[in-house]
């Protein structure tokens, strides 16, 4: 719609915002009218109309099988559009049109904003299944007429009161029509069923909806006056009412077809199951986070026991082996600690990498400087845990074997994520490079019996499905690279 309006019309950004508000709400008008809606806007030269949006009803058959958006119509071809636009009034004159042997009644509703007519809504009703309307259908049609008059007067939609169209109640979910005093004139079967589940034993018609709703909701301190006003239809707002182990979502739409409030529409739907599922998910998420927290605590306890045992070892090799185990356990604990603070099984790995650098740097305090460049981004837990162990092993190997006891140097961890410059989507390239003494002559990382390198090869190639390489750095030292497949980051 933005492109069509800017390409063909003279409407400014505020006018376009108003049309967006209208389009976000007009499913309501379409369903109440049992009709298709097409929004036509005059072109820049005033000689044609361009259709910028279209809506089909959920409550009746469509009048348009084809997509109308982008069509251009010259002035004069559809007189009802001209009359509605020029005279600023709803036009219903004229005989039905025939489209593919289907009679269609066409009405035109001017779209007004701050006294100016921005465009015209063509309301197209399929008359093929016309029959004597029921009480529900008469209420729908009367409510649609009131909304159409509000659109023509520029008093609908209500700025700032748009809800989430994916979760807001719709006409078919449940509808209540109130008079100016907030008394129920009509309640659809779905609406009545929802209130019965809330605990209402009587019919809704004739009751004051605000008072009835607050009586059904359990008392929680002072009475929530907002619920009373909303259920009485005084304000265009939405809320939820919970009672009798049932949750009902309400949305009120004041009706002011001629500038004076004559009543209201209240749309509602039973969302009990939705809220129950959300609470179950919250409980499950909390349980998972608690599990990660306890695993982290247990791993830290194991690390502390290993550290204590290392201090009692007489053998230098045994003590060093236990210290390596402490760092391996610690790297896994860091991942679980991060997972315990998230709502899903995904972590921001940059923070983990920085903490691993700090932990391994304890091997050479003050001698070797470590830093990270690039970004790992967000990774799934089943990638983050083995990757943390791999990084720990590679960093530990670089600090232990790349530098002498009194040697100064640097270790740099670089990460390039898929989607960044020069990398294909779905890949992560990690580089660990030091400027230490380098690899011994004839060294082959794939043949080395070093336990740490065996762990790295197993995790990178077996568990992570990536590739691993360890070669001399271009100038000095050693470069370790591993290229891994990773899931694309979600927005």
Secondary structure, DSSP 8 states (H G I E B T S, - for coil): -HHHHHHH----HHHHHHHHHHHHHHHHHHHHHTEEEEEEEE-TTSSEEEEEEEE--SSS--S-SS--TT-EEETTSSHHHHHHHHH-S-B--S--EEETTEEEEEEEEEEEETTEEEEEEEEEEE-TT-----HHHHHHHHHHHHHHHHHHHT--S-TT----TTTS--GGG-EEEEETTSBEEEE-HHHHHHHHHHT--S-STTSBHHHHHHHHS---SS--HHHHHHHTT-SS-EEEEEETTEEEEEEEEEE-TTSS--EEEEEEEE-HHHHHHHHHHHHHHHHHHHHHHHHHHHHHHHHHHHHHHHHT---HHHHHHHHHHHHHHHHHHHHHHHHTTSSSSEEEHHHHHHHHHHHHGGGGTTTEEEEEEE---EEEHHHHHHHHHHHHHHHHHHHHHSS-TT--EEEEEEEEETTSTT--TTEEEEEEEE-SS---TT--TTT---HHHHHHHIIIIIIS--EEEEEE-SSSSEEEEEEEE------
